[in-house]
Amino acid sequence: MKKILYSFTLLIAAFQFSFAQRVVLIEQFTNSGCPPCAASTPPVFNYVNNNPADVVAIGYHTSFPYSDSMYFENPVESNARVSYYGVQTVPYSIVDGNYYSNFSSNFNSVIANTINTRKAIANKYNITNLNASINGTTLNTKFVFESLAASNINDTLRAHIVVIEKNVLKSSYAASPGANIETNYEYVMRKMLPNQTGSFLVNRNLNEKDTITLSWPIQKIKNNAEVRVVAFVQNKTTKEVYMANLFSTSISTGLNEMIPDGLSFKAFPNPANDFLYISASGLMNDATLTVIDLLGRPLLTQSVSPNKTLLLNTSEFKKGVYFLLLNDGMNAVSKKVVIE
């Protein structure tokens, strides 16, 4: 009976392992100055956007063939990945490290078949997000990497945690970041945590786990709302990527929108364009209204009188999310608003 039960347990484990779907990683090497990149890189990212359960992407901006502002914002780690794979021209696409690599113009014609075939192969790792949050000017991350194959113990594995900016507008640069026709650059690699070497995975036996906690003082990000984190496991020797996942980030301001009894705090229209009306009733005294951005920086301060409506000019504000902090000396409350 024990032998039968043991065999049945193994069968269940094998069944679960074989049907744990892999999420495929595309590492896209591109440049904001090359015309072929403008033609062949967007279709790669469009496929990723349309198939988020199957595939994730990282876009590395290179030093060649033309100047690229996004490259100069993090040249060390971009150069490291270029060197690791021996990339000599762009646009160039690499799937799961060693599964597929080719010019992006060739890749686009076979991308669906390549991804579908690769994702059918059982993955060897599970990645769980415990924290990916922005607090002020710091990104905090905490991920669990769980081994799903006993054979992992024989491999030299690295956990890579990569901060990307999902969309970077050309208009966000004072000077053009590149001369091609693209106006929006996707999945831009901003930082590899802790660096390009990643973190060594120690607990690689079946069902063993490594928990990795890392923080980064945010730099060069154009829009915190576009920050995402890609986590993946890679065999350093063979270059094979065992599993990847993309995670959104939450943004903490230390504020909340709980309104005390007897106090009404309204902001309209929301989303706003050029003007925002602020009204507050139930204030004990004249109050101070402070507009705060997602980095926690105060941008504007106005006085608000009880039971009166304040007209706030928002025409000079950049599009994005802001918090209104109202303080009458007795209560401090906040409200989130969007400027379009």
Secondary structure, 3 states (H helix, E strand, C coil): CHHHHHHHHHHHHHHHHHCCCCCEEEEEEECCCCHHHHHHHHHHHHHHHHCCCCEEEEEEECCCCCCCHHHHCCHHHHHHHHHHHCCCCCCEEEECCCCEEEEHHHHCCCHHHHHHHHHCCCCCEEEEEEEEEEECCEEEEEEEEEECCHHHHHCCEEEEEEEEEEEEEHHHCCCCCCCCCCCEEEEEEEEEECCCCCEECCCCCCCCEEEEEEEEECCCCCCHHHEEEEEEEEECCCCCEEEEEEEECEEECCCCCCCCCCCEEEEECCCECCEEEEEEECCCCCEEEEEECCCCCEEEEEEECCCCEEEEECCCCCCEEEEEEEECCCCEEEEEEEEC
